[in-house]
Amino acid sequence: MMSNQDQIERLQGLLDRVQKNAARPRVAAAVAAAPVAEPAPEPAEEEELVAMDEAEVIPPEPVVAEAEVLEETSMVRAIAESEVSVEMGEASIEDLDLLEDEIVDITEAAPEPAGTEAEEEPPASSRRAIAGSMGEALAEAVDSVGMDEGREIPLKTPPPESGPQAAPPPQGLAAPPVPDLHELREADIVSGTQPTAAQLGATVELEPAAEGELELGEPVTEAPPVHLVREEAPVAAAAVAAVEPVQPAASVEPEVVRRPAAATAPAGAFVSAAKGFHPQSFLELLDASLALGRD
Amino acid sequence: MAVTRFDPSHSVKFDLGRGSVHLEGTGPRVLVPADALVELCKHAGADSLTDFGRKLGTEVGLRVTSHWGDSGQNISVEGLVEHLGGNLALLGLGSLSLERWGKALVFVVEGSPLGAPGDPLLAAVLEGALQRCMGRDGRAVVLGRDDGHVRFLMVGAPGADRVRAWMAEGTSWGEAIARLHEGSAA
């Protein structure tokens, strides 16, 4: 059995703890978390607490516990009733204190304690940082709009919770920009080499070109006209080929096929009397004709 | 030598009052039907026909010679055809032309009204005319007739016999003329 002095000390300590707990804003959170349960009047609770402080003989009414248990789930209430019913006889005040801790722990079990959150750093792609106030949220929204204006919308939606990322270069939407040749310097066109850091600000002696000339350096007026070449080249080549015969090699002799000489035998027989007979008068012709058939 | 054209002007004179027809430079003529003359020639015999024809030819030759005078011996081929042909035409015996096959002289008469039966008479006329104007005795051998044309080869008596014999054997007149030239050449 405890002495009266011990009980008084314990009660005073308990009173301090109860007052500390009362200073917490737990009443409003409990009311908002259980809108369905019948709200227990807070003044009644305070009255009961005060009554406990004043008359410790009065056994604590299970109403308070019941009222608080009603705000929790049925399992919690069952546990609380059993604990209360079991421990109600010896140390009901400690049980009430434990009951207060339990209630607080159960209602705030979903969010992890602040100490654990600070120790474990969430990944960058896990979730967005939650703004602490409305001003910060508006500022973040303004920043996100500015980022969206400067970048192009990607073809594929990025996976959720990935956070802002740099947009990939567009493919197939537009050709890469063509450099303006008028703005390029001749040196940039001829050679793509850039001066080194040591060469900047120093005079570099360039060696003269060994052979050849740059095509860009040739004047346009000196270029031969194309149409003249087209007109003269084929005709001239054909004329030369037609005039100049092909000279055979010295060892090659042409093969000539000639018609054989005519045969010595006459090709046909002619009447000798008919050759060279041209009568000058009718009497000459008559005499020749009358002479035919004479032996 | 220029060929003088045959001029038949006023060659024939018809005296209807006297009932006579006169050919220039000759005596009276009788106009008879050609068919009647052909029938007469057929029954006259070869010698009588030849004499009758040569008498007609001698008159033709006389007319040719009377036109040329003594220069008739130097007459050209064309000149003789012109005047001999003209006088034959006055008699109504057809149109005369000349072909020369080598040395052979061939007369061609076209349009004779006597036809094939009168060919021997024409041959005798040609022989008489040439004998009168040229003083040569020759034979006119009938070579053939086609399309109103009749050909006469002027040769000597021996040559005429050979050609007739060859043609009687079936030799063409062209081949017969060639053979005449082969014999003379040898």
Interface residues (C-beta under 8 A of the other chain):
Chain A: V271 S272 A273 A274 F277 P279 Q280 S281 F282 L283 L285 L286 D287 A288 S289 L290 A291 L292 G293 R294 D295
Chain B: Q73 N74 I75 S76 V77 G79 L80 R100 G102 K103 A104 L105 L130 M134 R136 G138 L153 M154 V155 G156 P158 G159 A160 D161 R162 V163 A178 L180 H181 E182 G183 S184 A185
